[in-house]
Amino acid sequence: MLRRQTKTLLLVFVLASLTSAHAQYEVPDEIFQRTLLIRSGNKQATAFKFEQGGRIYLVTTRYFGKNLALNNATVQEWHNQVWSDIPTVRTLFPASKDVDLAILETSEQVAKPYAVVKSSEVLTTGQPVWFMGWLGPLHLPTTMPANIPNASPPLSPEIPLVKIGTISAIDPVRPDSLEIHFQGSSSARIAGGPIIYWSPSHRDFEIVAVIVRNERDAVAVGIDGNSTKSGAKSGILKGYSIDIVVDAISNALQP
């Protein structure tokens, strides 16, 4: 009887461990839903929804936001194969002008905070992280091949690019910035996208940083039939701590 109980407890422990390990590699759908492709005029960029004080802010790059009106600007979001207007309340920037971030305040509110929250924990080198962003609008065919049933899921769902990497460096002079090493190449268009990691202490995925534009390693690639300086092949990505976003919003809310 004792041996049977021991085996049962061991099985429960193993299953629980496997479930926890598996969860660390399942980026929640919530992150995909809050990562957007936005545009203003002929400029496109990645943005993600960040909640603070019950209000939604769109975090993107200063490169994108610097030409927007400081109040009541309108950007467009790519969703369901069309561009839809998103009115904003005001455009905020971090105090330091060398930080390529812009925060677009919206009138959207949430009844309760998102489950994925910012983290002030100190990250360490070698830690795995996930990052995501948009390469551009994905135009699906208007008619599907006859051999594909109508009930079939989309061949190319509208979701941002997601990759995994490891933190390779944390700047001791600027602890609010970090460097990620990953396999393959990326695009400057993913700048403004979220960098997330699995928090063992909170047992949840948390946004810890925002992808930085990498103009130094940008090369000319073809996008939408045009050659543009947008691709980066260095396998190195930089990010700003999400704390910079929190501070910029907090400073803007001060009387």
Summary of the structure (lengths in Angstrom):
residues: 255
radius of gyration: 20.4
end to end distance: 68.6
largest distance: 73.4
contacts: 727
relative contact order: 0.18
helix: 18%
strand: 41%
